[in-house]
Amino acid sequence: MIFTILDILGLIAFAISGTLAGIEKKLDFFGVFVIAMVTSIGGGTLRDLLIGNTPVFWLLNLQTFYIVTATTILSVVFRHRLSFLRTSLFLFDTIGIGIFTIIGIEQGLMIELSPIVCILLGTVTACFGGVARDILCNEIPVIFRKEIYATACLTGGFMFFALDFLKVNNDIIYVATAGTIILIRIFAVRNKWSFPQIEIK
């Protein structure tokens, strides 16, 4: 049950993130919808292709389409209530990567992949939708900039398996994993934590 709820919350968070990115780029509604859809399903699509799970998840269940469509419309209608566009975009993107990391890890566990591969699969699920969004919006993807992004997902993944090893309840594992990712991302941006950039001198 909580896994289904997490999936829906992740879709909503990434749909809002994509919608706000499209609005910021002054796209028309169709453009905004495409960005929202790509942000929501991009990571999961790549994940399913990597593990041979075809047709990919959103082709088999129209619920994904309905959730993203409804979220996009509501986000556009109430866009003025999201007064700080950059802050809102960051917040919902961060929530999305926290939730989708868990979903990717669980998908890997279902087909009995090793913990390291599951963590990488979770990171791909969390990050690739944002990569596709940024590319379509003509931005350098956040994951390739100096901000802490994928590293937060990887850390959350290790937290997942550490708690699983300790036989902690699954619901607590999910909350702790997502919380770890979200907090790392928030603190990293607030305190300007980053990896050094490579420069040619």
Accessible surface in RSA format (square Angstrom, percent):
REM  Atomic radii and reference values for relative SASA: ProtOr
REM  Chains: A
REM  Algorithm: Lee & Richards
REM  Probe-radius: 1.40
REM  Slices: 20
REM RES _ NUM      All-atoms   Total-Side   Main-Chain    Non-polar    All polar
REM                ABS   REL    ABS   REL    ABS   REL    ABS   REL    ABS   REL
RES MET A   1   180.78  93.6 134.91  89.3  45.87 109.2 114.95  97.7  65.84  87.2
RES ILE A   2    51.49  29.3  48.37  36.0   3.12   7.5  48.84  35.2   2.65   7.2
RES PHE A   3    50.85  25.4  50.82  31.5   0.03   0.1  50.82  30.8   0.03   0.1
RES THR A   4    71.88  51.1  68.86  69.8   3.02   7.2  41.41  55.6  30.47  46.1
RES ILE A   5    73.20  41.7  72.68  54.1   0.52   1.2  73.20  52.7   0.00   0.0
RES LEU A   6    19.07  10.6  19.07  13.6   0.00   0.0  19.07  13.4   0.00   0.0
RES ASP A   7    46.02  32.2  46.02  45.8   0.00   0.0   3.95   9.3  42.07  42.0
RES ILE A   8    52.55  29.9  52.55  39.1   0.00   0.0  52.55  37.8   0.00   0.0
RES LEU A   9    85.19  47.4  82.99  59.4   2.19   5.5  83.00  58.3   2.19   5.9
RES GLY A  10     0.00   0.0   0.00   N/A   0.00   0.0   0.00   0.0   0.00   0.0
RES LEU A  11     2.35   1.3   2.35   1.7   0.00   0.0   2.35   1.7   0.00   0.0
RES ILE A  12    58.21  33.1  58.21  43.4   0.00   0.0  58.21  41.9   0.00   0.0
RES ALA A  13     3.41   3.1   2.36   3.6   1.05   2.4   3.13   4.4   0.29   0.8
RES PHE A  14     1.01   0.5   1.01   0.6   0.00   0.0   1.01   0.6   0.00   0.0
RES ALA A  15     0.00   0.0   0.00   0.0   0.00   0.0   0.00   0.0   0.00   0.0
RES ILE A  16    22.19  12.6  22.19  16.5   0.00   0.0  22.19  16.0   0.00   0.0
RES SER A  17     0.00   0.0   0.00   0.0   0.00   0.0   0.00   0.0   0.00   0.0
RES GLY A  18     0.00   0.0   0.00   N/A   0.00   0.0   0.00   0.0   0.00   0.0
RES THR A  19     0.00   0.0   0.00   0.0   0.00   0.0   0.00   0.0   0.00   0.0
RES LEU A  20     0.02   0.0   0.00   0.0   0.02   0.1   0.00   0.0   0.02   0.1
RES ALA A  21     7.82   7.2   6.94  10.7   0.88   2.0   7.41  10.4   0.40   1.1
RES GLY A  22     0.00   0.0   0.00   N/A   0.00   0.0   0.00   0.0   0.00   0.0
RES ILE A  23    40.25  22.9  31.99  23.8   8.26  19.9  34.24  24.7   6.01  16.3
RES GLU A  24    53.10  30.5  37.35  28.3  15.75  37.5  22.70  43.9  30.40  24.8
RES LYS A  25    79.57  38.8  59.87  36.7  19.69  46.9  33.33  30.0  46.24  49.3
RES LYS A  26   184.09  89.8 151.27  92.8  32.82  78.1 113.71 102.4  70.38  75.0
RES LEU A  27    72.95  40.6  53.88  38.5  19.07  47.9  56.42  39.6  16.53  44.5
RES ASP A  28   102.63  71.9  85.68  85.3  16.95  40.1  48.52 114.2  54.11  54.0
RES PHE A  29    99.68  49.9  88.56  54.9  11.12  28.9  91.76  55.6   7.93  22.7
RES PHE A  30   147.01  73.5 143.14  88.7   3.87  10.1 144.39  87.5   2.62   7.5
RES GLY A  31    16.49  20.3   0.00   N/A  16.49  20.3  16.25  44.6   0.24   0.5
RES VAL A  32     4.33   2.9   4.33   3.9   0.00   0.0   4.33   3.8   0.00   0.0
RES PHE A  33    35.22  17.6  35.22  21.8   0.00   0.0  35.22  21.4   0.00   0.0
RES VAL A  34    50.36  33.1  49.00  44.4   1.36   3.3  50.36  43.8   0.00   0.0
RES ILE A  35     6.63   3.8   6.63   4.9   0.00   0.0   6.63   4.8   0.00   0.0
RES ALA A  36     0.00   0.0   0.00   0.0   0.00   0.0   0.00   0.0   0.00   0.0
RES MET A  37    25.43  13.2  25.43  16.8   0.00   0.0  22.58  19.2   2.85   3.8
RES VAL A  38    36.63  24.1  35.84  32.4   0.79   1.9  36.63  31.8   0.00   0.0
RES THR A  39     0.90   0.6   0.00   0.0   0.90   2.1   0.00   0.0   0.90   1.4
RES SER A  40     0.16   0.1   0.00   0.0   0.16   0.4   0.00   0.0   0.16   0.2
RES ILE A  41    16.14   9.2  16.14  12.0   0.00   0.0  16.14  11.6   0.00   0.0
RES GLY A  42     9.28  11.4   0.00   N/A   9.28  11.4   8.86  24.3   0.42   0.9
RES GLY A  43     1.56   1.9   0.00   N/A   1.56   1.9   0.12   0.3   1.44   3.2
RES GLY A  44     1.35   1.7   0.00   N/A   1.35   1.7   1.35   3.7   0.00   0.0
RES THR A  45    30.50  21.7  30.50  30.9   0.00   0.0  29.93  40.2   0.58   0.9
RES LEU A  46    50.75  28.3  49.52  35.4   1.23   3.1  50.37  35.4   0.38   1.0
RES ARG A  47    11.78   4.9  11.78   6.0   0.00   0.0   0.00   0.0  11.78   7.1
RES ASP A  48     0.01   0.0   0.01   0.0   0.00   0.0   0.00   0.0   0.01   0.0
RES LEU A  49   101.69  56.6  82.06  58.7  19.63  49.3  82.57  58.0  19.12  51.5
RES LEU A  50   110.79  61.7  76.21  54.5  34.58  86.9  79.94  56.1  30.85  83.0
RES ILE A  51    39.91  22.7   9.60   7.2  30.31  73.1  17.88  12.9  22.03  59.8
RES GLY A  52    57.22  70.6   0.00   N/A  57.22  70.6  30.26  83.0  26.96  60.4
RES ASN A  53    62.44  43.1  57.10  55.2   5.34  12.9  12.86  31.0  49.58  47.9
RES THR A  54    85.79  61.0  57.67  58.5  28.12  67.0  29.98  40.3  55.81  84.4
RES PRO A  55    72.78  53.0  66.86  60.9   5.92  21.5  72.40  59.8   0.38   2.3
RES VAL A  56     9.11   6.0   8.64   7.8   0.47   1.1   8.64   7.5   0.47   1.3
RES PHE A  57    46.92  23.5  39.90  24.7   7.02  18.3  45.12  27.4   1.80   5.1
RES TRP A  58    83.11  33.4  78.53  38.0   4.58  10.8  78.53  41.9   4.58   7.4
RES LEU A  59   107.14  59.7  75.26  53.8  31.87  80.1  77.82  54.7  29.31  78.9
RES LEU A  60   125.26  69.8  89.27  63.9  35.99  90.5  94.12  66.1  31.14  83.8
RES ASN A  61    74.43  51.3  71.03  68.6   3.39   8.2  20.12  48.4  54.31  52.5
RES LEU A  62   110.71  61.7 105.19  75.3   5.52  13.9 105.19  73.9   5.52  14.9
RES GLN A  63    73.70  41.2  69.49  50.8   4.20  10.0  20.75  44.2  52.95  40.2
RES THR A  64     7.96   5.7   7.92   8.0   0.04   0.1   0.40   0.5   7.56  11.4
RES PHE A  65    88.70  44.4  87.66  54.3   1.04   2.7  88.17  53.5   0.53   1.5
RES TYR A  66   129.43  60.4 125.14  71.2   4.29  11.2  96.17  72.3  33.26  41.0
RES ILE A  67    26.62  15.1  22.12  16.5   4.51  10.9  26.46  19.1   0.16   0.4
RES VAL A  68     0.00   0.0   0.00   0.0   0.00   0.0   0.00   0.0   0.00   0.0
RES THR A  69    34.12  24.3  34.12  34.6   0.00   0.0  34.12  45.8   0.00   0.0
RES ALA A  70    50.08  46.0  44.85  69.2   5.23  11.9  49.75  70.1   0.33   0.9
RES THR A  71    13.61   9.7  10.69  10.8   2.92   7.0   7.36   9.9   6.25   9.5
RES THR A  72     0.00   0.0   0.00   0.0   0.00   0.0   0.00   0.0   0.00   0.0
RES ILE A  73    79.44  45.2  79.13  59.0   0.31   0.8  79.44  57.2   0.00   0.0
RES LEU A  74   102.60  57.1 101.50  72.6   1.10   2.8 101.96  71.6   0.64   1.7
RES SER A  75     9.55   8.1   3.93   5.2   5.62  12.9   5.51  11.7   4.05   5.7
RES VAL A  76    33.04  21.7  33.04  29.9   0.00   0.0  33.04  28.7   0.00   0.0
RES VAL A  77    89.44  58.9  69.42  62.8  20.02  48.2  73.59  63.9  15.86  43.0
RES PHE A  78   100.69  50.4  98.41  61.0   2.28   5.9 100.53  61.0   0.16   0.5
RES ARG A  79    92.18  38.7  86.83  44.3   5.35  12.7  11.97  16.4  80.21  48.6
RES HIS A  80   143.73  78.6 122.68  85.3  21.04  53.8  94.13  97.0  49.60  57.7
RES ARG A  81   195.97  82.3 165.53  84.4  30.45  72.5  59.02  80.7 136.96  83.0
RES LEU A  82    45.97  25.6  39.57  28.3   6.39  16.1  42.49  29.8   3.47   9.3
RES SER A  83    82.78  70.0  49.28  65.8  33.50  77.2  40.32  85.9  42.46  59.5
RES PHE A  84   150.71  75.4 145.13  89.9   5.58  14.5 149.67  90.7   1.03   3.0
RES LEU A  85    47.04  26.2  42.74  30.6   4.29  10.8  42.74  30.0   4.29  11.5
RES ARG A  86   152.14  63.9 145.87  74.4   6.27  14.9  68.59  93.7  83.54  50.6
RES THR A  87    86.24  61.3  80.81  81.9   5.43  12.9  57.92  77.8  28.31  42.8
RES SER A  88    14.16  12.0  12.41  16.6   1.75   4.0   2.14   4.6  12.02  16.8
RES LEU A  89    22.24  12.4  22.24  15.9   0.00   0.0  22.24  15.6   0.00   0.0
RES PHE A  90    49.71  24.9  44.35  27.5   5.36  13.9  49.55  30.0   0.16   0.5
RES LEU A  91    75.88  42.3  75.88  54.3   0.00   0.0  75.88  53.3   0.00   0.0
RES PHE A  92    41.74  20.9  41.74  25.9   0.00   0.0  41.74  25.3   0.00   0.0
RES ASP A  93     5.15   3.6   5.15   5.1   0.00   0.0   2.54   6.0   2.61   2.6
RES THR A  94     0.21   0.2   0.21   0.2   0.00   0.0   0.05   0.1   0.16   0.2
RES ILE A  95    49.64  28.2  49.64  37.0   0.00   0.0  49.64  35.7   0.00   0.0
RES GLY A  96     0.00   0.0   0.00   N/A   0.00   0.0   0.00   0.0   0.00   0.0
RES ILE A  97     0.00   0.0   0.00   0.0   0.00   0.0   0.00   0.0   0.00   0.0
RES GLY A  98     0.00   0.0   0.00   N/A   0.00   0.0   0.00   0.0   0.00   0.0
RES ILE A  99     9.61   5.5   9.61   7.2   0.00   0.0   9.61   6.9   0.00   0.0
RES PHE A 100     7.88   3.9   7.88   4.9   0.00   0.0   7.88   4.8   0.00   0.0
RES THR A 101     0.00   0.0   0.00   0.0   0.00   0.0   0.00   0.0   0.00   0.0
RES ILE A 102     0.00   0.0   0.00   0.0   0.00   0.0   0.00   0.0   0.00   0.0
RES ILE A 103     8.73   5.0   8.73   6.5   0.00   0.0   8.73   6.3   0.00   0.0
RES GLY A 104     0.00   0.0   0.00   N/A   0.00   0.0   0.00   0.0   0.00   0.0
RES ILE A 105     0.00   0.0   0.00   0.0   0.00   0.0   0.00   0.0   0.00   0.0
RES GLU A 106    25.40  14.6  25.40  19.2   0.00   0.0   1.24   2.4  24.16  19.7
RES GLN A 107    33.98  19.0  33.39  24.4   0.59   1.4   0.17   0.4  33.81  25.6
RES GLY A 108     0.00   0.0   0.00   N/A   0.00   0.0   0.00   0.0   0.00   0.0
RES LEU A 109    63.77  35.5  50.93  36.4  12.84  32.3  51.06  35.9  12.70  34.2
RES MET A 110   122.85  63.6  87.05  57.6  35.80  85.2  75.41  64.1  47.44  62.9
RES ILE A 111    84.67  48.2  62.12  46.3  22.55  54.3  68.38  49.2  16.29  44.2
RES GLU A 112   158.91  91.2 128.22  97.0  30.69  73.1  46.93  90.8 111.99  91.4
RES LEU A 113    55.34  30.8  45.66  32.7   9.67  24.3  48.02  33.7   7.32  19.7
RES SER A 114    57.46  48.6  44.70  59.7  12.76  29.4  45.80  97.5  11.65  16.3
RES PRO A 115    70.08  51.1  70.08  63.9   0.00   0.0  70.08  57.9   0.00   0.0
RES ILE A 116    98.48  56.0  98.37  73.3   0.11   0.3  98.37  70.8   0.11   0.3
RES VAL A 117    64.55  42.5  64.54  58.4   0.01   0.0  64.54  56.1   0.01   0.0
RES CYS A 118     0.00   0.0   0.00   0.0   0.00   0.0   0.00   0.0   0.00   0.0
RES ILE A 119     4.18   2.4   4.18   3.1   0.00   0.0   4.18   3.0   0.00   0.0
RES LEU A 120    95.39  53.1  94.56  67.7   0.83   2.1  94.97  66.7   0.42   1.1
RES LEU A 121     9.55   5.3   7.93   5.7   1.62   4.1   9.15   6.4   0.40   1.1
RES GLY A 122     0.00   0.0   0.00   N/A   0.00   0.0   0.00   0.0   0.00   0.0
RES THR A 123    13.91   9.9  13.91  14.1   0.00   0.0  13.91  18.7   0.00   0.0
RES VAL A 124    42.39  27.9  38.23  34.6   4.16  10.0  42.39  36.8   0.00   0.0
RES THR A 125     1.08   0.8   0.20   0.2   0.88   2.1   0.20   0.3   0.88   1.3
RES ALA A 126     0.00   0.0   0.00   0.0   0.00   0.0   0.00   0.0   0.00   0.0
RES CYS A 127     3.54   2.7   3.34   3.7   0.19   0.5   3.34   8.5   0.19   0.2
RES PHE A 128    80.37  40.2  79.06  49.0   1.31   3.4  80.26  48.7   0.11   0.3
RES GLY A 129     0.96   1.2   0.00   N/A   0.96   1.2   0.83   2.3   0.13   0.3
RES GLY A 130     2.18   2.7   0.00   N/A   2.18   2.7   2.18   6.0   0.00   0.0
RES VAL A 131    15.93  10.5  14.79  13.4   1.14   2.7  15.03  13.1   0.90   2.4
RES ALA A 132    16.96  15.6  13.82  21.3   3.14   7.1  16.96  23.9   0.00   0.0
RES ARG A 133     7.56   3.2   7.56   3.9   0.00   0.0   0.17   0.2   7.39   4.5
RES ASP A 134    10.56   7.4  10.56  10.5   0.00   0.0   0.00   0.0  10.56  10.5
RES ILE A 135   106.90  60.8  93.08  69.3  13.81  33.3  95.34  68.7  11.55  31.4
RES LEU A 136   101.24  56.4  70.11  50.2  31.13  78.3  73.93  51.9  27.31  73.5
RES CYS A 137     9.60   7.3   3.67   4.1   5.93  13.9   8.61  21.8   0.99   1.1
RES ASN A 138   139.21  96.0 117.67 113.7  21.54  51.9  29.57  71.2 109.64 106.0
RES GLU A 139    61.90  35.5  52.16  39.5   9.74  23.2  16.95  32.8  44.95  36.7
RES ILE A 140   117.41  66.8 110.72  82.5   6.70  16.1 112.57  81.1   4.84  13.1
RES PRO A 141    12.64   9.2  12.64  11.5   0.00   0.0  12.64  10.4   0.00   0.0
RES VAL A 142    18.10  11.9  17.26  15.6   0.84   2.0  17.26  15.0   0.84   2.3
RES ILE A 143    47.43  27.0  28.87  21.5  18.56  44.7  28.87  20.8  18.56  50.4
RES PHE A 144   142.19  71.1 107.73  66.7  34.46  89.7 113.06  68.5  29.13  83.4
RES ARG A 145    93.04  39.1  75.97  38.7  17.06  40.6  43.10  58.9  49.93  30.3
RES LYS A 146   108.94  53.1 100.60  61.7   8.34  19.9  54.40  49.0  54.54  58.1
RES GLU A 147    63.45  36.4  56.40  42.7   7.06  16.8  20.18  39.0  43.28  35.3
RES ILE A 148    16.60   9.4  15.76  11.7   0.84   2.0  16.12  11.6   0.47   1.3
RES TYR A 149     5.69   2.7   4.02   2.3   1.68   4.4   3.52   2.6   2.18   2.7
RES ALA A 150    22.38  20.6  20.39  31.5   1.98   4.5  20.39  28.7   1.98   5.3
RES THR A 151    47.53  33.8  47.20  47.9   0.33   0.8  34.08  45.8  13.45  20.3
RES ALA A 152     0.00   0.0   0.00   0.0   0.00   0.0   0.00   0.0   0.00   0.0
RES CYS A 153     0.00   0.0   0.00   0.0   0.00   0.0   0.00   0.0   0.00   0.0
RES LEU A 154    57.73  32.2  57.73  41.3   0.00   0.0  57.73  40.5   0.00   0.0
RES THR A 155    56.24  40.0  52.53  53.3   3.71   8.8  39.44  53.0  16.79  25.4
RES GLY A 156     0.00   0.0   0.00   N/A   0.00   0.0   0.00   0.0   0.00   0.0
RES GLY A 157     0.00   0.0   0.00   N/A   0.00   0.0   0.00   0.0   0.00   0.0
RES PHE A 158   111.15  55.6 107.22  66.4   3.93  10.2 107.63  65.3   3.51  10.1
RES MET A 159    67.70  35.1  62.27  41.2   5.43  12.9  58.43  49.7   9.28  12.3
RES PHE A 160     5.53   2.8   5.53   3.4   0.00   0.0   5.53   3.4   0.00   0.0
RES PHE A 161    30.18  15.1  25.67  15.9   4.50  11.7  25.95  15.7   4.23  12.1
RES ALA A 162    53.00  48.7  42.29  65.3  10.70  24.3  51.46  72.5   1.54   4.1
RES LEU A 163    30.39  16.9  30.39  21.7   0.00   0.0  30.39  21.3   0.00   0.0
RES ASP A 164    64.69  45.3  61.96  61.7   2.72   6.4   1.01   2.4  63.68  63.5
RES PHE A 165   165.86  83.0 149.74  92.7  16.12  41.9 156.57  94.9   9.29  26.6
RES LEU A 166   119.25  66.4  95.79  68.5  23.45  59.0  99.76  70.1  19.49  52.4
RES LYS A 167   180.57  88.1 150.03  92.1  30.53  72.7 100.61  90.6  79.95  85.2
RES VAL A 168    42.20  27.8  28.57  25.9  13.63  32.8  34.41  29.9   7.79  21.1
RES ASN A 169    89.59  61.8  75.39  72.9  14.20  34.2  27.00  65.0  62.59  60.5
RES ASN A 170    85.58  59.0  82.10  79.3   3.48   8.4  13.23  31.8  72.35  69.9
RES ASP A 171    68.33  47.9  68.07  67.8   0.26   0.6  17.08  40.2  51.25  51.1
RES ILE A 172   102.03  58.1  99.59  74.2   2.44   5.9 101.79  73.3   0.23   0.6
RES ILE A 173     0.62   0.4   0.62   0.5   0.00   0.0   0.62   0.4   0.00   0.0
RES TYR A 174    14.59   6.8  14.25   8.1   0.34   0.9   3.28   2.5  11.31  13.9
RES VAL A 175   103.62  68.2  97.26  88.1   6.36  15.3 101.83  88.5   1.79   4.9
RES ALA A 176    29.87  27.5  19.11  29.5  10.76  24.5  28.80  40.6   1.07   2.8
RES THR A 177     0.00   0.0   0.00   0.0   0.00   0.0   0.00   0.0   0.00   0.0
RES ALA A 178    11.58  10.6  11.58  17.9   0.00   0.0  11.58  16.3   0.00   0.0
RES GLY A 179    24.31  30.0   0.00   N/A  24.31  30.0  23.78  65.3   0.53   1.2
RES THR A 180    23.64  16.8  19.14  19.4   4.49  10.7  15.26  20.5   8.38  12.7
RES ILE A 181     0.00   0.0   0.00   0.0   0.00   0.0   0.00   0.0   0.00   0.0
RES ILE A 182    36.82  21.0  36.82  27.4   0.00   0.0  36.82  26.5   0.00   0.0
RES LEU A 183    98.23  54.7  98.23  70.3   0.00   0.0  98.23  69.0   0.00   0.0
RES ILE A 184    41.29  23.5  39.84  29.7   1.45   3.5  41.29  29.7   0.00   0.0
RES ARG A 185     7.04   3.0   7.04   3.6   0.00   0.0   0.00   0.0   7.04   4.3
RES ILE A 186    43.34  24.7  42.32  31.5   1.03   2.5  42.34  30.5   1.00   2.7
RES PHE A 187    89.88  45.0  89.88  55.7   0.00   0.0  89.88  54.5   0.00   0.0
RES ALA A 188     1.41   1.3   0.45   0.7   0.96   2.2   0.82   1.2   0.60   1.6
RES VAL A 189    60.36  39.7  45.84  41.5  14.53  35.0  50.80  44.1   9.56  25.9
RES ARG A 190   176.97  74.3 147.36  75.1  29.62  70.5  52.47  71.7 124.51  75.5
RES ASN A 191    74.17  51.1  50.40  48.7  23.77  57.2  15.08  36.3  59.08  57.1
RES LYS A 192   179.02  87.3 153.32  94.1  25.70  61.2 108.02  97.2  71.00  75.6
RES TRP A 193   129.29  51.9 120.77  58.5   8.52  20.0 106.63  56.9  22.66  36.8
RES SER A 194    53.01  44.8  23.29  31.1  29.72  68.5   4.51   9.6  48.50  67.9
RES PHE A 195   114.05  57.1 112.05  69.4   2.00   5.2 112.22  68.0   1.83   5.2
RES PRO A 196   123.79  90.2  98.05  89.4  25.74  93.6 110.05  90.9  13.74  85.4
RES GLN A 197   117.45  65.7  90.06  65.8  27.39  65.2  27.48  58.5  89.97  68.2
RES ILE A 198   174.32  99.2 140.72 104.8  33.59  81.0 144.66 104.2  29.66  80.5
RES GLU A 199   122.92  70.6  95.11  72.0  27.81  66.2  36.12  69.9  86.80  70.9
RES ILE A 200   176.98 100.7 142.93 106.5  34.05  82.1 146.25 105.3  30.73  83.4
RES LYS A 201   225.31 109.9 150.34  92.2  74.98 178.5 128.55 115.7  96.76 103.1
END  Absolute sums over single chains surface
CHAIN  1 A    10849.0       9321.0       1528.0       7735.0       3114.0
END  Absolute sums over all chains
TOTAL         10849.0       9321.0       1528.0       7735.0       3114.0
